[in-house]
Amino acid sequence: MPHKLRHALAEFDTATGQYMGFGGLKNGELLSAAEVAGFDVFVTGDKTLEYEQNLKDLMIAVVSLSAPHWLPIKDHIGRIANAVDIAVPGSFTRVDCGKFARPKRTPR
C-alpha cells in the first residue's frame, strides 16, 4: 500500500510491510507475520487474498482495497478508516475505491 495511506490513517498506529521488514513475504506468510507482530488489521490491495487464505482462523482482520495506488484511494480515506475502525478478528471487508488507470499518452 502507498506510504501516503499510512499518514492519512494517522489516528491509527500504522506501519507498512516494508517498514516492518516484511518486504519479501507473500500472502499467508505476510498475514502470519503481521498477526505475530501484534497488528489487529491488515490493509491490502490484493484482490484475491480472500479466496487464497482461510481468514476465519486468523486473529487479524483484513481490509482489502480495490486499488493499491494512492490516486484512486485518496478520496476514500474516510471509508477506509471506518472499515479499519469496525474490523473484528477474522473478518474481511472490501472497500471499493475504484481502480487505477494510467493516463493515456498522446502520440508525439
Secondary structure as UniProt FT lines:
FT   HELIX           3..8
FT   TURN            9..11
FT   TURN            17..21
FT   TURN            23..24
FT   HELIX           27..36
FT   TURN            37..38
FT   STRAND          41..44
FT   TURN            47..48
FT   HELIX           49..52
FT   HELIX           55..57
FT   STRAND          61..65
FT   HELIX           70..73
FT   HELIX           74..76
FT   HELIX           77..86
FT   TURN            89..90
FT   STRAND          92..95
//
